């Protein structure tokens, strides 16, 4: 028989025990968690304002110590309140105040404690993870192998999805898939399994008419409209390091999904799909963000539940930069062109130039050092591209065979430090197995020893890494700007697939190195031929605000100093890359987005539109008064904020809007 025990959180902080269901709620009471063991199966359930959103969903791990997903009983329960503040300069919000209620439940098999599951419930998130316990006794067991995770997420049958299908391993360019570079679904029904391989995180779900019914005192159209609002759920993971694998989401049936481990073929078959773990050992956190789109866009759960793994070796500086490859491709990676881009970055007031693939062959180490010395005279530093390989795919671009080997990697990084290199961009990783996750961690920790920032491309999703690794800058892990050079279809759908989708999904959980904001009309060195950009110049400015990454290498080119509007260039000179606050204003994934970001005391309102017609709204902007700069319909104008603090705006299809003061 199921029983329910309601904890009285006036007594939070005191340890308690129970042998029954466990119910807790968020500090504001909107989110409720039900944890129980029934017929030997541990499960949880999540409700929002009284409505079940995540139905009864399985918990458990399968290990070589035993199957910890069955024959379980509930042991000791510990509860506490969590209140902490932290500062992180390179995420969406620099100062975070985190408050949650924690329940740590011990799960037993027979008389032995086998693991704990820890839940944290905040006002917009549920996060949980497992801790596998050592087996004590005459013969201790201090390590184990985890072969499967039974964690499930039961979504309502009428939910729709916004998720990127996982690629089949060893497919795509040079057999580099999966590399988190697929297009998101838009309002697709639950019950599918991507292209047969599940979905990569984060995964967004819409639950129709999930808001609570209006109270009796609330009458009329306003209350009815409130009741019709959908609820949004974002499922992801955070805290993954070299002690686990990167996971994905698999559809079981209907609205039921479960955690999936890497596929055997990933990385050319190298490495195990299971996890080798010292005990006690923690899994990553599974995260569920619930509420409105505002809750989704503004969540900080990816960083709330993790901690730094080492101290920064220096005070890392972020900022803007340029790179030639997005316009000029491989042939642009020559000494003269990189020197021209250094001059361009200096004219823009930018901090860096990213020197992309093949620099070792087409420029050489000695002349890279010469470029670094020249850049220093201009106040511009260099980021250098590296191949992660290895043997896990066929990507031929060099330098390769360095970042995968500790001795060579550290020797190279020593040279970079002596040369004055700012950071590295490492590309073409081989899936999500534990060995690959260890490589990410090893590159980051070694780079910190030599004062280098790190950007990853052709890579997995970052999972709380901005806080875990102080020299981590950003990851691609998305279908990014290079595809605008290669595909006219991608250009045609840029606003839908990128500008109005990523702010609700990929960029919610981690810094995103998209490499966009092009002002060229064509993706070609002469700006006369190549794939044609269909988005407006103001769209380019808006995405410089909407896409968050502390290091931004924009797709601008030196010719833009003369062939792009002066107001656009001036804006791109001034736009920040680090932010202190984010506020969601309005939007819908794949249709439009309006949001605000603050850097110091300056606010930027930005929006883009992928709808079939223009978006017209009256915005209430209490952070402004007097006259503002309005970038709209490919022009800059000065407009007065009304006495009520409002402004009328219009965003055309494939266009954007920016408001600053």
C-alpha positions in Angstrom: 0.0 0.0 0.0 1.3 3.5 -0.9 1.5 6.0 1.9 2.4 9.7 1.7 4.3 11.7 4.3 4.3 15.5 4.1 7.4 17.0 5.5 7.0 20.1 7.6 9.7 22.4 6.3 9.5 24.7 9.2 11.8 22.0 10.6 14.0 21.8 7.5 17.7 21.3 8.3 16.9 18.5 10.8 17.4 14.9 9.6 14.4 12.7 9.4 13.6 9.1 8.4 10.6 7.6 6.7 9.6 4.2 5.3 7.0 5.6 2.9 6.3 8.1 0.2 8.3 11.4 0.5 6.7 14.7 -0.6 8.5 18.0 -0.7 8.0 21.2 -2.5 9.8 24.2 -3.9 10.2 27.2 -1.6 7.3 29.0 -3.3 5.2 25.8 -3.2 4.5 25.6 -7.0 6.6 22.5 -7.6 6.0 19.3 -5.7 8.1 16.2 -5.6 6.8 12.7 -4.7 9.4 10.0 -4.0 8.3 6.5 -3.3 9.2 2.8 -3.5 6.5 0.5 -4.6 6.9 -3.2 -5.3 10.6 -2.8 -5.0 10.7 0.0 -7.7 11.9 3.5 -6.7 10.1 6.2 -8.6 9.5 9.9 -8.5 6.7 12.3 -9.6 6.7 16.0 -10.2 3.7 18.3 -10.1 3.3 22.0 -10.9 0.5 24.0 -9.3 -1.3 20.8 -8.4 -1.1 19.2 -11.9 1.1 16.2 -12.5 3.7 17.0 -15.1 6.3 14.3 -14.8 4.2 11.2 -14.0 5.5 8.3 -11.9 9.0 7.7 -13.4 11.5 5.1 -12.6 14.8 5.6 -10.7 17.7 3.2 -10.6 21.1 2.1 -11.9 22.3 -1.3 -13.2 25.8 -2.1 -12.0 28.2 -5.0 -11.7 27.6 -4.9 -7.9 23.9 -5.5 -8.5 20.7 -4.3 -10.2 19.8 -1.2 -8.2 16.6 -0.6 -10.0 14.6 -3.4 -8.3 14.0 -5.1 -5.0 14.6 -1.7 -3.3 13.3 -0.4 0.0 13.4 3.2 1.3 15.9 3.8 4.1 16.9 7.0 5.8 15.6 10.4 4.6 17.7 13.5 5.2 16.3 17.0 4.4 17.8 20.5 4.5 17.3 23.9 3.1 19.9 25.3 0.7 20.6 29.0 0.3 23.8 30.1 -1.4 25.1 32.8 -3.7 27.8 32.6 -6.3 29.3 34.9 -8.9 30.1 33.7 -12.4 31.1 36.2 -15.1 30.7 34.0 -18.1 27.1 32.8 -18.0 23.7 34.5 -18.5 23.6 36.0 -15.0 26.7 37.1 -13.1 25.3 37.0 -9.6 23.1 34.0 -8.7 21.1 33.5 -5.5 20.1 29.9 -5.3 17.5 28.6 -2.9 16.2 25.0 -2.9 14.9 22.3 -0.6 16.9 19.1 -0.6 15.8 15.5 0.1 18.5 12.8 0.3 16.9 9.3 0.4 18.9 6.1 1.0 17.8 3.1 -1.1 18.4 -0.4 0.3 18.5 -3.9 -0.9 17.9 -6.3 2.0 19.7 -4.9 4.9 22.4 -3.1 2.9 22.4 0.6 1.8 23.2 0.5 -1.9 22.8 4.1 -3.0 21.3 7.5 -2.2 19.3 9.7 -4.5 19.5 13.4 -3.8 16.8 15.8 -5.0 16.9 19.5 -5.0 13.7 21.4 -5.7 13.9 25.2 -6.4 11.2 27.5 -7.6 11.7 26.5 -11.2 13.8 23.4 -11.2 14.1 19.8 -10.0 17.6 18.4 -10.0 18.6 14.9 -8.8 21.5 12.5 -8.9 22.6 9.2 -7.5 25.5 8.3 -5.2 26.6 4.7 -5.2 27.8 3.5 -1.9 30.8 1.2 -1.2 30.0 -2.3 -0.1 31.5 -2.7 3.4 32.4 -5.9 5.1 35.1 -8.5 5.2 35.8 -7.8 1.5 35.2 -4.2 0.6 34.0 -3.1 -2.8 35.3 0.3 -3.6 34.7 0.5 -7.4 32.0 -0.6 -9.8 30.8 -0.5 -13.4 27.5 1.2 -14.3 26.1 -0.4 -17.4 22.7 1.3 -17.6 20.7 4.0 -16.0 16.9 3.4 -15.6 16.1 7.1 -14.9 12.9 7.9 -16.7 10.7 11.0 -17.5 7.0 10.4 -18.0 5.6 13.3 -20.0 1.9 13.8 -20.7 0.6 12.1 -23.8 -0.5 15.4 -25.3 2.9 17.1 -24.9 4.8 18.3 -28.0 8.6 18.3 -28.4 11.4 20.7 -29.4 14.4 18.3 -29.5 17.5 17.6 -31.7 17.7 14.0 -33.0 20.9 12.2 -32.1 23.0 11.3 -35.2 24.0 7.8 -36.0 27.6 7.2 -35.0 30.4 7.4 -37.5 28.4 9.2 -40.1 28.6 12.7 -41.6 31.7 14.6 -42.5 34.8 12.4 -42.0 32.7 10.1 -39.8 32.6 12.7 -37.0 29.0 12.2 -35.8 27.5 12.4 -33.3 28.6 16.0 -32.7 25.4 17.7 -31.5 24.8 19.4 -34.8 21.2 18.6 -35.8 18.1 20.7 -36.3 15.5 20.9 -33.5 12.0 19.5 -34.0 9.2 22.1 -33.7 6.0 21.0 -31.9 6.4 17.4 -32.8 4.3 14.9 -30.9 5.9 12.7 -28.2 6.4 9.0 -29.0 9.2 9.3 -31.6 12.9 8.4 -31.0 14.6 10.9 -33.3 16.2 9.1 -36.2 16.3 5.9 -34.1 19.0 7.0 -31.8 17.2 9.3 -29.3 17.8 12.9 -28.7 20.7 15.0 -27.4 20.2 17.4 -24.5 18.6 19.8 -23.8 15.1 18.6 -24.7 12.1 21.0 -24.5 8.5 19.9 -24.1 5.3 21.9 -24.3 2.3 20.7 -22.3 -1.0 22.4 -23.6 -3.3 24.1 -21.1 -1.2 23.1 -18.1 -1.7 26.2 -16.1 -3.9 25.9 -13.0 -7.6 26.8 -13.3 -8.5 30.4 -12.3 -9.5 31.0 -8.7 -13.2 31.8 -8.1 -12.3 35.4 -7.4 -10.8 35.7 -10.9 -13.4 36.1 -13.5 -13.6 37.1 -17.1 -11.4 36.8 -20.2 -8.1 37.5 -18.4 -8.6 34.5 -16.0 -9.6 32.3 -18.9 -6.6 33.3 -20.9 -4.4 32.5 -17.9 -5.8 29.0 -17.7 -5.1 28.3 -21.3 -1.4 29.0 -21.1 0.8 26.0 -21.8 3.4 24.7 -19.4 7.0 24.2 -20.6 9.5 21.5 -19.4 13.2 21.5 -20.2 15.0 18.2 -19.5 18.8 18.1 -19.4 21.8 17.1 -17.4 24.7 18.9 -15.7 27.9 18.1 -13.7 29.2 15.5 -16.2 33.0 15.1 -16.0 35.5 12.3 -16.6 33.8 10.1 -14.0 30.8 9.4 -16.2 29.5 9.3 -19.7 27.5 12.0 -21.6 23.9 10.9 -21.8 21.0 11.3 -24.2 17.3 10.9 -24.0 15.6 7.8 -25.5 11.9 7.4 -26.2 10.5 4.2 -24.7 6.9 4.7 -25.8 4.4 7.6 -25.9 5.5 10.3 -23.5 7.9 8.0 -21.6 11.6 8.8 -22.1 14.7 7.4 -20.3 18.4 8.2 -19.9 20.5 6.6 -22.7 24.2 5.8 -22.5 26.6 6.3 -25.6 26.4 3.9 -28.5 29.0 1.3 -29.0 30.0 2.6 -32.5 30.9 6.1 -31.2 34.5 7.1 -31.4 35.2 4.4 -34.0 34.3 1.8 -31.4 37.0 2.9 -29.0 36.1 2.8 -25.3 33.3 1.3 -23.3 29.7 2.5 -23.3 29.6 1.8 -19.5 30.9 3.8 -16.6 33.9 2.9 -14.4 33.4 4.5 -11.0 35.3 4.7 -7.7 33.0 4.5 -4.7 31.3 6.4 -3.2 30.6 7.8 -6.7 28.2 10.4 -8.0 26.3 10.4 -11.3 25.7 13.7 -13.1 22.6 15.7 -12.1 19.4 15.2 -14.1 17.6 18.5 -14.4 14.0 19.4 -15.0 12.9 23.0 -15.5 9.2 23.7 -15.2 6.9 26.7 -15.7 6.7 29.4 -18.3 9.1 30.1 -21.1 10.5 32.8 -18.8 11.4 30.1 -16.2 13.1 28.1 -19.0 15.1 30.9 -20.5 16.2 32.4 -17.2 17.1 29.2 -15.3 20.6 28.7 -13.9 20.2 25.1 -12.7 23.1 24.0 -14.9 25.4 25.9 -12.6 23.4 25.9 -9.4 24.2 22.3 -8.4 27.8 22.0 -9.4 31.1 23.3 -7.9 34.5 24.4 -9.3 37.0 21.5 -9.7 40.1 23.7 -9.5 41.2 27.3 -9.1 41.8 29.5 -12.1 45.5 30.0 -12.7 44.8 33.6 -13.7 42.1 36.2 -14.0 40.8 35.1 -17.4 39.6 37.9 -19.7 36.8 37.4 -22.2 35.7 39.5 -25.2 35.0 39.8 -28.9 37.1 38.6 -31.8 37.1 37.9 -35.5 37.9 34.9 -37.6 38.5 34.6 -41.3 37.5 31.0 -41.9 33.7 31.5 -41.8 34.0 33.8 -44.9 37.2 32.8 -46.5 37.4 29.0 -45.6 40.7 27.1 -45.5 42.6 29.2 -48.0 42.2 32.3 -45.7 44.5 30.7 -43.1 47.6 32.3 -44.4 50.0 34.8 -42.8 48.9 37.9 -44.7 45.1 37.3 -44.2 45.6 36.7 -40.5 47.6 39.8 -40.2 44.8 41.7 -42.0 42.3 40.2 -39.5 44.5 41.4 -36.6 44.3 44.9 -38.0 40.5 44.5 -38.4 40.1 43.3 -34.8 42.2 46.3 -33.7 40.0 48.7 -35.6 36.9 47.1 -34.0 38.4 47.3 -30.5 38.3 43.5 -30.3 40.4 41.3 -28.1 41.3 38.5 -30.4 41.6 36.7 -33.8 40.8 33.0 -34.1 43.3 31.3 -36.4 41.5 28.3 -37.7 42.5 24.9 -39.1 45.7 24.2 -41.1 47.7 27.1 -39.6 50.5 24.7 -38.8 51.0 23.9 -42.5 49.9 27.1 -44.1 51.5 29.6 -41.7 53.9 27.5 -39.5 54.9 27.8 -35.9 57.5 30.5 -36.3 55.2 32.8 -38.3 52.4 32.2 -35.8 54.8 33.5 -33.1 55.4 36.5 -35.4 51.7 37.1 -35.8 51.3 36.9 -32.0 54.0 39.5 -31.5 52.4 41.7 -34.1 49.0 41.3 -32.5 50.4 42.3 -29.2 51.4 45.7 -30.6 47.8 46.1 -31.7 46.3 44.9 -28.4 45.0 41.7 -30.2 45.7 38.1 -29.1 45.3 34.8 -30.9 43.2 31.7 -30.4 44.6 28.6 -32.2 42.5 25.8 -33.7 43.4 22.1 -33.0 42.0 18.8 -34.0 41.2 16.5 -31.0 42.2 13.4 -32.9 43.1 10.6 -32.0 41.7 7.7 -33.8 38.0 8.3 -33.3 37.2 9.7 -36.8 38.7 10.7 -40.1 38.8 14.5 -39.8 42.1 15.3 -41.6 42.5 19.0 -40.6 45.7 19.8 -38.7 47.2 20.3 -36.2 46.2 16.8 -35.1 47.6 14.1 -32.8 48.5 16.7 -30.1 45.5 17.4 -27.9 44.8 13.6 -27.4 48.3 12.9 -25.9 49.2 14.4 -22.5 52.9 14.9 -23.1 52.5 16.5 -26.6 49.5 18.6 -25.3 51.4 20.0 -22.4 54.5 20.7 -24.5 52.3 22.5 -27.0 50.6 24.5 -24.3 53.9 25.5 -22.8 54.9 26.9 -26.3 51.5 28.7 -26.5 52.1 30.3 -23.1 55.6 31.5 -24.1 54.2 32.8 -27.4 51.4 34.7 -25.7 48.4 32.7 -27.1 45.1 33.5 -25.4 43.3 30.2 -25.9 42.5 27.2 -28.1 39.6 25.9 -30.1 39.6 22.1 -30.1 37.4 20.3 -32.7 36.2 16.9 -33.9 35.6 14.9 -30.8 34.3 11.4 -30.9 31.1 10.9 -29.0 30.2 10.8 -25.3 31.9 7.7 -23.8 33.7 8.1 -20.5 37.2 8.2 -22.2 36.1 11.1 -24.3 34.7 13.0 -21.3 38.0 12.5 -19.6 39.7 14.0 -22.6 37.6 17.1 -22.3 38.5 17.4 -18.6 42.2 16.7 -19.2 42.4 19.4 -21.9 40.7 21.9 -19.7 42.9 21.2 -16.6 46.1 21.2 -18.6 45.2 24.4 -20.4 44.5 26.1 -17.0 48.1 25.2 -16.0 49.3 27.3 -18.9 46.7 30.1 -18.6 44.7 29.2 -21.7 41.0 29.6 -22.3 39.3 26.7 -24.1 36.5 26.5 -26.8 35.2 23.2 -28.0 33.8 22.5 -31.4 32.4 19.3 -33.0 31.7 18.4 -29.4 29.3 17.4 -26.7 27.0 19.7 -24.8 28.7 21.6 -21.9 27.2 20.5 -18.6 27.8 23.1 -16.0 31.4 23.5 -17.2 31.6 27.3 -16.9 31.5 26.8 -13.1 33.3 23.5 -12.9 36.3 24.6 -15.1 37.3 28.2 -14.6 39.1 28.4 -18.0 36.3 27.0 -20.0 34.9 29.5 -22.5 32.3 28.0 -24.7 31.2 25.0 -26.9 29.6 24.7 -30.3 27.3 21.7 -29.7 24.8 23.1 -32.1 24.2 23.4 -35.8 26.3 26.6 -36.0 27.3 29.3 -38.4 29.6 27.2 -40.7 26.4 25.7 -42.1 25.4 29.1 -43.4 28.5 29.0 -45.6 27.7 25.5 -46.9 24.0 25.5 -47.3 21.5 28.0 -48.8 18.7 26.0 -47.2 20.3 26.7 -43.8 20.5 30.4 -44.7 16.9 30.4 -45.7 15.8 28.9 -42.3 18.4 30.7 -40.1 15.8 32.7 -38.2 13.6 29.7 -37.5 16.3 27.0 -36.8 18.8 29.2 -34.9 17.7 32.7 -33.8 14.3 31.7 -32.5 15.1 28.2 -31.3 18.5 28.2 -29.5 17.5 30.9 -26.9 14.9 28.4 -25.6 17.0 25.2 -25.8 20.8 24.9 -26.4 21.8 28.3 -25.1 19.7 28.0 -22.0 22.1 25.4 -20.4 25.5 26.6 -21.6 27.7 29.1 -23.4 27.2 28.7 -27.2 29.9 29.4 -29.7 27.8 30.0 -32.7 30.2 32.3 -34.6 27.6 34.4 -36.3 26.4 38.0 -36.7 27.6 38.2 -40.3 27.2 41.5 -42.1 28.3 40.2 -45.5 25.4 39.7 -47.9 27.2 36.6 -49.3 29.4 34.0 -47.6 32.3 34.6 -49.8 35.6 36.5 -49.6 34.5 39.1 -52.2 31.0 39.4 -50.8 29.6 39.0 -54.3 29.0 35.2 -54.5 28.4 32.3 -52.3 25.4 31.4 -50.1 23.2 34.4 -49.6 22.2 35.7 -46.2 18.4 36.3 -46.0 18.3 37.7 -42.5 18.6 41.5 -42.0 21.5 43.5 -40.6 19.5 44.2 -37.5 19.0 40.5 -37.1 22.8 40.1 -37.0 23.0 42.7 -34.2 20.2 41.1 -32.3 21.7 37.7 -32.2 25.0 39.2 -30.9 22.9 39.9 -27.8 20.6 36.9 -27.9 23.3 34.3 -28.3 25.3 34.1 -25.1 29.0 33.3 -24.9 31.6 35.2 -23.0 34.0 34.8 -25.9 32.5 35.7 -29.3 34.3 35.4 -32.6 31.9 37.1 -34.9 31.5 36.3 -38.6 32.5 39.9 -39.6 35.0 40.7 -42.3 37.4 43.6 -42.9 35.3 44.7 -45.9 32.4 45.4 -43.5 34.2 48.5 -42.4 33.2 50.0 -45.8 30.3 48.0 -47.2 28.2 47.5 -44.0 26.1 50.3 -42.4 28.1 52.5 -40.1 25.5 52.1 -37.4 25.8 48.3 -37.6 29.6 48.4 -37.3 29.4 50.9 -34.4 27.0 48.6 -32.6 29.2 45.6 -33.1 32.1 47.5 -31.7 30.3 48.2 -28.5 28.1 45.1 -27.8 29.3 43.2 -24.7 30.0 39.5 -24.4 29.5 39.2 -20.7 26.2 39.9 -19.0 24.9 40.5 -15.5 21.2 39.8 -16.0 18.8 38.2 -18.4 15.0 38.7 -18.7 12.7 36.9 -21.0 10.0 39.2 -22.5 8.0 37.2 -25.1 8.4 34.5 -27.7 7.7 31.0 -29.0 10.4 28.5 -30.1 10.8 28.5 -33.8 8.7 31.7 -34.3 10.1 34.7 -32.4 12.0 35.8 -29.3 12.2 39.0 -27.4 14.6 39.3 -24.4 16.6 41.7 -22.4 20.2 41.5 -21.2 22.0 43.9 -18.9 25.8 44.5 -18.8 26.7 46.7 -15.8 24.1 49.4 -15.9 23.3 49.2 -19.6 20.3 47.3 -21.0 19.9 45.7 -24.4 16.5 44.6 -25.7 16.8 42.2 -28.6 14.4 40.3 -30.7 14.2 38.3 -33.9 11.3 36.9 -35.9 10.9 33.8 -38.0 7.1 34.0 -38.3 5.4 34.4 -41.7 4.4 37.9 -40.9 5.8 40.8 -38.9 5.6 40.9 -35.1 4.1 44.1 -33.8 4.0 44.8 -30.0 3.9 47.5 -27.4 6.7 46.8 -25.0 6.8 47.9 -21.4 10.4 48.8 -20.7 10.7 50.2 -17.2 14.5 50.1 -17.4 14.4 53.0 -19.9 13.3 56.6 -19.9 13.7 59.4 -22.3 15.2 58.7 -25.7 16.4 55.3 -26.8 18.3 54.0 -29.8 16.0 51.8 -31.9 17.5 49.5 -34.4 14.6 48.4 -36.6 13.8 47.8 -40.3 17.5 48.1 -41.1 17.9 51.5 -39.8 18.8 53.3 -36.6 16.5 56.0 -35.1 16.1 57.8 -31.8 12.7 57.2 -30.2 11.2 58.6 -27.0 9.8 56.1 -24.5 6.2 57.0 -23.7 5.2 58.4 -20.3 3.9 55.0 -19.4 7.3 53.5 -20.2 6.3 51.8 -23.4 7.5 51.7 -27.0 5.9 50.3 -30.1 8.0 47.9 -32.1 7.8 45.9 -35.3 10.0 43.0 -36.3 9.8 41.8 -39.9 10.1 38.2 -41.0 13.9 37.2 -40.9 14.5 40.6 -39.2 15.4 41.8 -35.8 15.2 44.6 -33.3 17.5 46.1 -30.8 16.9 48.8 -28.2 19.6 50.5 -26.1 20.1 53.8 -24.4 
